Amino acid sequence: MQDARNAPSRTSARTPRGERARTSDAAAPATPAASVHRLPRTTRRRRDDAAETEIDGIRITSTRRVIDADSGTHKLELVRYYERAAPWILPHLRDRPVSLVRAPRGLSGEMFFQRHSARAPLPELTEHEGLDPGHPPLLTIDTARALVSAAQMDVIELHTWNASVHDIERPDRVLFDLDPDPALGWDRVIEVAQSTRALLAELKLESFCKTSGGRGLHIVVPLTPAAGWEDAKAFARAVAQHLAAVWPTQITATMGPEHRKKKIFIDYLRNARGASTALAYGVRARPGMGVSVPIDWDELASTTGGAQWTLATIDARLTQIEHADPWAAYGRVRQKLTAELTLGLEAAGK
């Protein structure tokens, strides 16, 4: 998978000839560290044919292209999902730097991971200059139109940072990615997730759980931004290493398949500056098109796998959470990391 992070920086948003720039209804507020550009809207009308349609004013091309042979999913199905799921997705996406997994030929073709803006603009996405020194502008997807536009530009998977563009140096969450050896049963993943939650509760930290859309689970600890990146990563590392010390036959905090044999790797490296994690309600660029789905802790025991929900089955879940959102309390949580928490965990491991 190629990385587009080294693409040349664009110092300003340019309006293609023959098009007029779009004035945003709600432009992202400027920050002291960055200037913001909303990329131009394409308004040129072109002849429709059987392989084209329009969604939210965005012309969708190659609608019949099969992007996943395993499920038979077409590009149009993915775009329509992101359109209707936008009310659930945007609260987890808006104002966060986003990395994109793009697959112009579907999962069977070459895919690349894009962290920054590139020469060819992505219409409707917002550029933030100056937030990642030495690199082109970071990107955010702040509207439903931008989400649809990204899908039109062959984006399948979306990953977000642990901080917002308005306070980029202070993360507002810590995240643990539970990545199991494929040979392990799902019941072991459930056990480790419950143990992780119990340890966090002992530290007086509330946590939330979601399926990864792949093999494992993500445990998210919302924070009031206060600690910096190094402090957040040190805390996450201390939690993972403590759990690995208590359950050495089940858990590892060391990366690499050789360390993960018959174990679950608790990936704390997702908490470094610039690292990102698959978006809640986002589709994964994997055969079967799994979706990362927030769940209530009471639902965990009845889950069947990290890709329990897929693009083909997610609508029933969206209907369910419309009446009972498992993460309804997420935005109301007020908690901070302290050096004492990390030092206490490190001391307990000695």
DOVOLUM-586946 format. One record per residue (C-alpha): residue in three letters; chain; x, y, z; residue number from 1. Coordinates in nm, 3 decimals. Layout:
BEGIN
ALA | A | X | Y | Z | NUM
...
This chain:
BEGIN
MET | A | 0.000 | 0.000 | 0.000 | 1
GLN | A | 0.163 | 0.326 | -0.107 | 2
ASP | A | 0.179 | 0.632 | 0.117 | 3
ALA | A | 0.085 | 0.970 | -0.031 | 4
ARG | A | 0.217 | 1.171 | 0.265 | 5
ASN | A | 0.515 | 1.298 | 0.066 | 6
ALA | A | 0.307 | 1.458 | -0.206 | 7
PRO | A | 0.403 | 1.824 | -0.262 | 8
SER | A | 0.227 | 2.077 | -0.043 | 9
ARG | A | -0.047 | 2.296 | -0.183 | 10
THR | A | -0.017 | 2.639 | -0.029 | 11
SER | A | -0.360 | 2.753 | -0.134 | 12
ALA | A | -0.688 | 2.613 | -0.257 | 13
ARG | A | -0.725 | 2.675 | -0.629 | 14
THR | A | -1.042 | 2.691 | -0.832 | 15
PRO | A | -1.022 | 2.491 | -1.156 | 16
ARG | A | -1.080 | 2.690 | -1.474 | 17
GLY | A | -1.446 | 2.710 | -1.565 | 18
GLU | A | -1.561 | 2.636 | -1.210 | 19
ARG | A | -1.651 | 2.867 | -0.927 | 20
ALA | A | -1.539 | 2.825 | -0.569 | 21
ARG | A | -1.792 | 2.704 | -0.316 | 22
THR | A | -1.862 | 2.918 | -0.013 | 23
SER | A | -1.896 | 2.687 | 0.287 | 24
ASP | A | -2.208 | 2.708 | 0.501 | 25
ALA | A | -1.996 | 2.640 | 0.808 | 26
ALA | A | -1.629 | 2.693 | 0.740 | 27
ALA | A | -1.399 | 2.547 | 1.003 | 28
PRO | A | -1.272 | 2.824 | 1.235 | 29
ALA | A | -0.911 | 2.924 | 1.189 | 30
THR | A | -0.661 | 2.821 | 1.456 | 31
PRO | A | -0.341 | 2.997 | 1.560 | 32
ALA | A | -0.133 | 2.708 | 1.426 | 33
ALA | A | -0.297 | 2.666 | 1.090 | 34
SER | A | -0.468 | 2.833 | 0.800 | 35
VAL | A | -0.766 | 2.653 | 0.654 | 36
HIS | A | -0.877 | 2.608 | 0.293 | 37
ARG | A | -1.201 | 2.447 | 0.179 | 38
LEU | A | -1.139 | 2.279 | -0.154 | 39
PRO | A | -1.358 | 2.389 | -0.443 | 40
ARG | A | -1.688 | 2.233 | -0.538 | 41
THR | A | -1.726 | 2.085 | -0.882 | 42
THR | A | -2.037 | 2.229 | -1.045 | 43
ARG | A | -1.980 | 2.139 | -1.408 | 44
ARG | A | -2.269 | 1.935 | -1.545 | 45
ARG | A | -2.183 | 1.632 | -1.754 | 46
ARG | A | -2.387 | 1.383 | -1.949 | 47
ASP | A | -2.528 | 1.108 | -1.727 | 48
ASP | A | -2.503 | 0.751 | -1.841 | 49
ALA | A | -2.587 | 0.414 | -1.693 | 50
ALA | A | -2.265 | 0.411 | -1.489 | 51
GLU | A | -2.312 | 0.755 | -1.333 | 52
THR | A | -2.546 | 0.915 | -1.085 | 53
GLU | A | -2.555 | 1.215 | -0.851 | 54
ILE | A | -2.565 | 1.202 | -0.470 | 55
ASP | A | -2.588 | 1.516 | -0.258 | 56
GLY | A | -2.481 | 1.717 | -0.562 | 57
ILE | A | -2.170 | 1.505 | -0.617 | 58
ARG | A | -2.137 | 1.326 | -0.951 | 59
ILE | A | -2.063 | 0.960 | -0.879 | 60
THR | A | -1.876 | 0.778 | -1.155 | 61
SER | A | -1.797 | 0.410 | -1.213 | 62
THR | A | -2.097 | 0.317 | -1.003 | 63
ARG | A | -2.096 | -0.043 | -1.127 | 64
ARG | A | -1.734 | -0.110 | -1.038 | 65
VAL | A | -1.704 | -0.409 | -0.805 | 66
ILE | A | -1.484 | -0.301 | -0.516 | 67
ASP | A | -1.502 | -0.626 | -0.320 | 68
ALA | A | -1.531 | -0.953 | -0.510 | 69
ASP | A | -1.602 | -1.151 | -0.189 | 70
SER | A | -1.927 | -0.967 | -0.117 | 71
GLY | A | -1.996 | -0.842 | -0.469 | 72
THR | A | -2.011 | -0.485 | -0.337 | 73
HIS | A | -2.027 | -0.209 | -0.600 | 74
LYS | A | -1.889 | 0.140 | -0.559 | 75
LEU | A | -2.238 | 0.293 | -0.555 | 76
GLU | A | -2.336 | 0.081 | -0.254 | 77
LEU | A | -2.042 | 0.217 | -0.057 | 78
VAL | A | -2.115 | 0.577 | -0.153 | 79
ARG | A | -2.481 | 0.542 | -0.060 | 80
TYR | A | -2.384 | 0.395 | 0.277 | 81
TYR | A | -2.161 | 0.688 | 0.361 | 82
GLU | A | -2.442 | 0.923 | 0.256 | 83
ARG | A | -2.705 | 0.769 | 0.485 | 84
ALA | A | -2.464 | 0.695 | 0.772 | 85
ALA | A | -2.328 | 1.051 | 0.781 | 86
PRO | A | -2.536 | 1.152 | 1.089 | 87
TRP | A | -2.363 | 0.877 | 1.289 | 88
ILE | A | -2.020 | 0.914 | 1.131 | 89
LEU | A | -1.967 | 1.291 | 1.137 | 90
PRO | A | -1.957 | 1.333 | 1.518 | 91
HIS | A | -1.655 | 1.098 | 1.517 | 92
LEU | A | -1.499 | 1.253 | 1.206 | 93
ARG | A | -1.555 | 1.627 | 1.209 | 94
ASP | A | -1.251 | 1.843 | 1.294 | 95
ARG | A | -1.017 | 1.544 | 1.328 | 96
PRO | A | -0.724 | 1.498 | 1.090 | 97
VAL | A | -0.817 | 1.205 | 0.871 | 98
SER | A | -0.610 | 0.949 | 0.684 | 99
LEU | A | -0.762 | 0.785 | 0.379 | 100
VAL | A | -0.733 | 0.437 | 0.234 | 101
ARG | A | -0.802 | 0.479 | -0.138 | 102
ALA | A | -0.861 | 0.191 | -0.379 | 103
PRO | A | -0.914 | 0.316 | -0.738 | 104
ARG | A | -0.949 | -0.042 | -0.864 | 105
GLY | A | -1.117 | -0.191 | -0.559 | 106
LEU | A | -0.968 | -0.430 | -0.305 | 107
SER | A | -0.811 | -0.644 | -0.577 | 108
GLY | A | -0.608 | -0.352 | -0.710 | 109
GLU | A | -0.343 | -0.126 | -0.568 | 110
MET | A | -0.444 | 0.066 | -0.256 | 111
PHE | A | -0.267 | 0.359 | -0.096 | 112
PHE | A | -0.278 | 0.536 | 0.240 | 113
GLN | A | -0.304 | 0.916 | 0.223 | 114
ARG | A | -0.235 | 1.133 | 0.528 | 115
HIS | A | -0.199 | 1.473 | 0.363 | 116
SER | A | -0.327 | 1.677 | 0.072 | 117
ALA | A | -0.183 | 1.599 | -0.269 | 118
ARG | A | -0.147 | 1.763 | -0.612 | 119
ALA | A | -0.490 | 1.642 | -0.718 | 120
PRO | A | -0.737 | 1.804 | -0.476 | 121
LEU | A | -1.012 | 1.612 | -0.301 | 122
PRO | A | -1.321 | 1.831 | -0.351 | 123
GLU | A | -1.511 | 1.935 | -0.037 | 124
LEU | A | -1.239 | 1.822 | 0.206 | 125
THR | A | -1.083 | 2.092 | 0.425 | 126
GLU | A | -0.707 | 2.152 | 0.427 | 127
HIS | A | -0.522 | 2.261 | 0.742 | 128
GLU | A | -0.178 | 2.403 | 0.681 | 129
GLY | A | 0.090 | 2.420 | 0.948 | 130
LEU | A | -0.039 | 2.143 | 1.174 | 131
ASP | A | 0.215 | 1.884 | 1.061 | 132
PRO | A | 0.542 | 2.071 | 1.011 | 133
GLY | A | 0.743 | 1.964 | 0.711 | 134
HIS | A | 0.444 | 1.803 | 0.539 | 135
PRO | A | 0.157 | 1.918 | 0.316 | 136
PRO | A | -0.170 | 2.022 | 0.486 | 137
LEU | A | -0.365 | 1.775 | 0.694 | 138
LEU | A | -0.723 | 1.701 | 0.587 | 139
THR | A | -1.057 | 1.692 | 0.760 | 140
ILE | A | -1.400 | 1.575 | 0.644 | 141
ASP | A | -1.651 | 1.804 | 0.810 | 142
THR | A | -1.972 | 1.765 | 0.612 | 143
ALA | A | -2.189 | 1.496 | 0.456 | 144
ARG | A | -2.099 | 1.633 | 0.112 | 145
ALA | A | -1.730 | 1.593 | 0.189 | 146
LEU | A | -1.790 | 1.235 | 0.300 | 147
VAL | A | -1.973 | 1.152 | -0.022 | 148
SER | A | -1.703 | 1.329 | -0.221 | 149
ALA | A | -1.432 | 1.121 | -0.053 | 150
ALA | A | -1.617 | 0.800 | -0.141 | 151
GLN | A | -1.648 | 0.920 | -0.501 | 152
MET | A | -1.270 | 0.964 | -0.503 | 153
ASP | A | -1.233 | 0.592 | -0.420 | 154
VAL | A | -1.185 | 0.632 | -0.046 | 155
ILE | A | -1.304 | 0.317 | 0.130 | 156
GLU | A | -1.153 | 0.340 | 0.476 | 157
LEU | A | -1.115 | 0.640 | 0.707 | 158
HIS | A | -0.880 | 0.674 | 1.004 | 159
THR | A | -0.878 | 0.963 | 1.251 | 160
TRP | A | -0.625 | 1.114 | 1.490 | 161
ASN | A | -0.675 | 1.123 | 1.867 | 162
ALA | A | -0.697 | 1.504 | 1.865 | 163
SER | A | -0.889 | 1.777 | 1.689 | 164
VAL | A | -0.739 | 2.041 | 1.461 | 165
HIS | A | -0.831 | 2.303 | 1.721 | 166
ASP | A | -0.604 | 2.153 | 1.989 | 167
ILE | A | -0.368 | 1.935 | 1.790 | 168
GLU | A | -0.102 | 1.892 | 2.059 | 169
ARG | A | -0.337 | 1.766 | 2.330 | 170
PRO | A | -0.519 | 1.440 | 2.254 | 171
ASP | A | -0.883 | 1.409 | 2.357 | 172
ARG | A | -0.882 | 1.030 | 2.376 | 173
VAL | A | -0.658 | 0.732 | 2.441 | 174
LEU | A | -0.723 | 0.421 | 2.235 | 175
PHE | A | -0.632 | 0.054 | 2.276 | 176
ASP | A | -0.649 | -0.174 | 1.973 | 177
LEU | A | -0.694 | -0.538 | 2.074 | 178
ASP | A | -0.534 | -0.735 | 1.791 | 179
PRO | A | -0.560 | -1.113 | 1.839 | 180
ASP | A | -0.365 | -1.398 | 1.688 | 181
PRO | A | -0.604 | -1.522 | 1.416 | 182
ALA | A | -0.587 | -1.870 | 1.574 | 183
LEU | A | -0.753 | -1.751 | 1.896 | 184
GLY | A | -1.122 | -1.785 | 1.966 | 185
TRP | A | -1.334 | -1.471 | 1.995 | 186
ASP | A | -1.411 | -1.550 | 2.360 | 187
ARG | A | -1.049 | -1.467 | 2.445 | 188
VAL | A | -1.083 | -1.123 | 2.285 | 189
ILE | A | -1.394 | -1.059 | 2.494 | 190
GLU | A | -1.209 | -1.160 | 2.812 | 191
VAL | A | -0.917 | -0.927 | 2.743 | 192
ALA | A | -1.150 | -0.639 | 2.661 | 193
GLN | A | -1.332 | -0.688 | 2.990 | 194
SER | A | -1.001 | -0.702 | 3.178 | 195
THR | A | -0.887 | -0.381 | 3.012 | 196
ARG | A | -1.210 | -0.209 | 3.104 | 197
ALA | A | -1.179 | -0.329 | 3.465 | 198
LEU | A | -0.827 | -0.189 | 3.497 | 199
LEU | A | -0.934 | 0.146 | 3.354 | 200
ALA | A | -1.228 | 0.155 | 3.594 | 201
GLU | A | -0.987 | 0.099 | 3.885 | 202
LEU | A | -0.806 | 0.408 | 3.761 | 203
LYS | A | -1.140 | 0.596 | 3.764 | 204
LEU | A | -1.147 | 0.620 | 3.385 | 205
GLU | A | -1.461 | 0.550 | 3.185 | 206
SER | A | -1.412 | 0.363 | 2.858 | 207
PHE | A | -1.614 | 0.272 | 2.550 | 208
CYS | A | -1.591 | -0.025 | 2.315 | 209
LYS | A | -1.636 | -0.077 | 1.942 | 210
THR | A | -1.568 | -0.356 | 1.697 | 211
SER | A | -1.273 | -0.285 | 1.472 | 212
GLY | A | -1.439 | -0.403 | 1.153 | 213
GLY | A | -1.143 | -0.641 | 1.123 | 214
ARG | A | -1.022 | -0.902 | 1.371 | 215
GLY | A | -1.047 | -0.727 | 1.706 | 216
LEU | A | -1.190 | -0.457 | 1.929 | 217
HIS | A | -1.109 | -0.094 | 2.004 | 218
ILE | A | -1.135 | 0.042 | 2.357 | 219
VAL | A | -1.160 | 0.421 | 2.370 | 220
VAL | A | -1.101 | 0.644 | 2.673 | 221
PRO | A | -1.238 | 0.997 | 2.610 | 222
LEU | A | -1.038 | 1.278 | 2.766 | 223
THR | A | -1.060 | 1.645 | 2.840 | 224
PRO | A | -0.754 | 1.768 | 2.646 | 225
ALA | A | -0.477 | 1.839 | 2.896 | 226
ALA | A | -0.187 | 1.596 | 2.861 | 227
GLY | A | 0.040 | 1.600 | 2.559 | 228
TRP | A | 0.114 | 1.324 | 2.312 | 229
GLU | A | 0.410 | 1.177 | 2.498 | 230
ASP | A | 0.213 | 1.162 | 2.823 | 231
ALA | A | -0.082 | 0.995 | 2.651 | 232
LYS | A | 0.142 | 0.738 | 2.486 | 233
ALA | A | 0.327 | 0.670 | 2.812 | 234
PHE | A | -0.003 | 0.608 | 2.990 | 235
ALA | A | -0.128 | 0.375 | 2.716 | 236
ARG | A | 0.201 | 0.185 | 2.720 | 237
ALA | A | 0.183 | 0.149 | 3.100 | 238
VAL | A | -0.172 | 0.009 | 3.076 | 239
ALA | A | -0.076 | -0.243 | 2.806 | 240
GLN | A | 0.240 | -0.353 | 2.986 | 241
HIS | A | 0.055 | -0.389 | 3.317 | 242
LEU | A | -0.208 | -0.612 | 3.157 | 243
ALA | A | 0.063 | -0.817 | 2.985 | 244
ALA | A | 0.243 | -0.864 | 3.319 | 245
VAL | A | -0.075 | -0.979 | 3.494 | 246
TRP | A | -0.188 | -1.213 | 3.212 | 247
PRO | A | 0.139 | -1.308 | 3.035 | 248
THR | A | -0.008 | -1.617 | 2.868 | 249
GLN | A | -0.296 | -1.420 | 2.714 | 250
ILE | A | -0.171 | -1.068 | 2.646 | 251
THR | A | 0.137 | -0.910 | 2.492 | 252
ALA | A | 0.235 | -0.544 | 2.470 | 253
THR | A | 0.511 | -0.619 | 2.218 | 254
MET | A | 0.450 | -0.572 | 1.846 | 255
GLY | A | 0.521 | -0.850 | 1.598 | 256
PRO | A | 0.354 | -1.177 | 1.499 | 257
GLU | A | 0.618 | -1.379 | 1.684 | 258
HIS | A | 0.510 | -1.217 | 2.013 | 259
ARG | A | 0.139 | -1.251 | 1.937 | 260
LYS | A | 0.127 | -1.630 | 1.902 | 261
LYS | A | -0.177 | -1.752 | 2.094 | 262
LYS | A | -0.201 | -1.404 | 2.249 | 263
ILE | A | -0.372 | -1.070 | 2.200 | 264
PHE | A | -0.152 | -0.773 | 2.124 | 265
ILE | A | -0.273 | -0.458 | 2.299 | 266
ASP | A | -0.161 | -0.195 | 2.052 | 267
TYR | A | -0.089 | 0.122 | 2.247 | 268
LEU | A | 0.112 | 0.273 | 1.960 | 269
ARG | A | -0.211 | 0.419 | 1.821 | 270
ASN | A | -0.158 | 0.701 | 2.072 | 271
ALA | A | 0.151 | 0.857 | 1.915 | 272
ARG | A | 0.127 | 1.192 | 1.739 | 273
GLY | A | 0.019 | 1.130 | 1.382 | 274
ALA | A | -0.110 | 0.778 | 1.446 | 275
SER | A | -0.471 | 0.710 | 1.355 | 276
THR | A | -0.739 | 0.446 | 1.404 | 277
ALA | A | -1.029 | 0.319 | 1.195 | 278
LEU | A | -1.332 | 0.544 | 1.225 | 279
ALA | A | -1.647 | 0.451 | 1.416 | 280
TYR | A | -1.912 | 0.341 | 1.161 | 281
GLY | A | -1.643 | 0.342 | 0.893 | 282
VAL | A | -1.607 | 0.061 | 0.639 | 283
ARG | A | -1.283 | -0.136 | 0.634 | 284
ALA | A | -1.097 | -0.198 | 0.309 | 285
ARG | A | -1.097 | -0.574 | 0.358 | 286
PRO | A | -1.278 | -0.863 | 0.194 | 287
GLY | A | -1.632 | -0.877 | 0.329 | 288
MET | A | -1.638 | -0.499 | 0.394 | 289
GLY | A | -1.658 | -0.509 | 0.774 | 290
VAL | A | -1.774 | -0.197 | 0.961 | 291
SER | A | -1.631 | -0.065 | 1.288 | 292
VAL | A | -1.934 | -0.037 | 1.517 | 293
PRO | A | -1.972 | 0.114 | 1.867 | 294
ILE | A | -2.129 | -0.125 | 2.117 | 295
ASP | A | -2.248 | -0.109 | 2.475 | 296
TRP | A | -2.036 | -0.298 | 2.727 | 297
ASP | A | -2.344 | -0.508 | 2.806 | 298
GLU | A | -2.348 | -0.621 | 2.442 | 299
LEU | A | -1.988 | -0.737 | 2.436 | 300
ALA | A | -2.052 | -1.092 | 2.554 | 301
SER | A | -2.297 | -1.153 | 2.271 | 302
THR | A | -2.071 | -1.025 | 1.992 | 303
THR | A | -1.932 | -1.278 | 1.745 | 304
GLY | A | -1.631 | -1.105 | 1.592 | 305
GLY | A | -1.459 | -0.781 | 1.495 | 306
ALA | A | -1.635 | -0.783 | 1.158 | 307
GLN | A | -1.973 | -0.891 | 1.295 | 308
TRP | A | -2.135 | -0.604 | 1.105 | 309
THR | A | -2.061 | -0.553 | 0.739 | 310
LEU | A | -2.173 | -0.315 | 0.469 | 311
ALA | A | -2.445 | -0.568 | 0.384 | 312
THR | A | -2.584 | -0.588 | 0.741 | 313
ILE | A | -2.509 | -0.249 | 0.900 | 314
ASP | A | -2.846 | -0.086 | 0.827 | 315
ALA | A | -3.028 | -0.293 | 1.090 | 316
ARG | A | -2.770 | -0.182 | 1.346 | 317
LEU | A | -2.811 | 0.184 | 1.252 | 318
THR | A | -3.186 | 0.150 | 1.302 | 319
GLN | A | -3.126 | -0.008 | 1.641 | 320
ILE | A | -2.888 | 0.259 | 1.770 | 321
GLU | A | -3.117 | 0.535 | 1.650 | 322
HIS | A | -3.331 | 0.443 | 1.951 | 323
ALA | A | -3.052 | 0.340 | 2.190 | 324
ASP | A | -2.709 | 0.484 | 2.112 | 325
PRO | A | -2.448 | 0.275 | 2.299 | 326
TRP | A | -2.214 | 0.574 | 2.310 | 327
ALA | A | -2.474 | 0.833 | 2.411 | 328
ALA | A | -2.272 | 0.928 | 2.720 | 329
TYR | A | -1.941 | 0.965 | 2.535 | 330
GLY | A | -1.960 | 1.341 | 2.486 | 331
ARG | A | -2.051 | 1.403 | 2.849 | 332
VAL | A | -1.745 | 1.232 | 2.998 | 333
ARG | A | -1.500 | 1.465 | 3.170 | 334
GLN | A | -1.175 | 1.299 | 3.277 | 335
LYS | A | -0.804 | 1.373 | 3.249 | 336
LEU | A | -0.479 | 1.184 | 3.243 | 337
THR | A | -0.233 | 1.257 | 3.520 | 338
ALA | A | 0.130 | 1.166 | 3.570 | 339
GLU | A | 0.030 | 0.987 | 3.891 | 340
LEU | A | -0.180 | 0.737 | 3.698 | 341
THR | A | 0.110 | 0.642 | 3.473 | 342
LEU | A | 0.366 | 0.633 | 3.754 | 343
GLY | A | 0.135 | 0.413 | 3.963 | 344
LEU | A | 0.101 | 0.160 | 3.682 | 345
GLU | A | 0.474 | 0.160 | 3.611 | 346
ALA | A | 0.552 | 0.109 | 3.981 | 347
ALA | A | 0.306 | -0.179 | 4.005 | 348
GLY | A | 0.485 | -0.354 | 3.720 | 349
LYS | A | 0.826 | -0.349 | 3.889 | 350
